[in-house]
């Protein structure tokens, strides 16, 4: 199971909930979870925010699920 799907299930979110949080169509989101489609940079950012993690965690560059502190604008 990939990290995106794992975190989504851990958070108790459905793919429809992720569609609402990220703006990624549910069918596209399903393809992403099943490795049939890749995330764009912007989609990865939105998924990381929705799942309260870092893009590095989603990419497998770190095992730390906790997100980085966000810059204030």
N, C-alpha and C positions, 0 to 999 in steps of 0.2 A: 504494500500500500504506500502511495506517495505521501509526502509530508503535508501537502495541502489537504488531501482527503482526511488524513489522520487528525489534523488539527480541527478541521470542520466538524468531524464526528465528536472529538473531544469537547468542543465548545457547545455541542448540542444543536448545531445549525443544519438546516437542510440546504440542498442546492438552490431552492427557491429563495431562501433567506439570503444566501450568498449573492444571488442575482440582485436582490433589493439593496444589499450593502455595497456592491461593487459596480453595478450597472452592466455586468457581463451576462449575456443571455444564458439561461439555464442549460440549453443544449450545448452551447459552446463551453460552458463551465464543466459539464459532464465530460466532454472531449478532453479538456485540460486534465481533469483528474484521471482519465484513462489513458493518458499519454498519446492521444491522437491529435493533439493540438498544443502549440506552445503559447505561453503568455507573452504579451508585449511588455515592455518595461513599465508602462503606465498601469497595465492590468496587474502586474506583479506588485506594484506599489499599493494599489487599492486592496488586493487580497491580503497583503501583509498587514495593512491597517485594520481591515475587517477582522482578521484572526488574531490581532494583537501580538504580532511577532515581527521579525525582521526579514527583509528580502534575502539576506545572507542565509538565514535558517531555511527558507523555502528553497533556496538554490543548493542546499547541502554544504555550504561553506563553513558552517558552525553548527554545533549541537545545542547551542544556547537558544531556547525558545523565546526568552524575554526580549522585547523590542528595545532598540536603542532609544535614548532620550530624544524627543522631537524638538526641533528648533522652533522657537516662538517667533511669529511674524507680527 
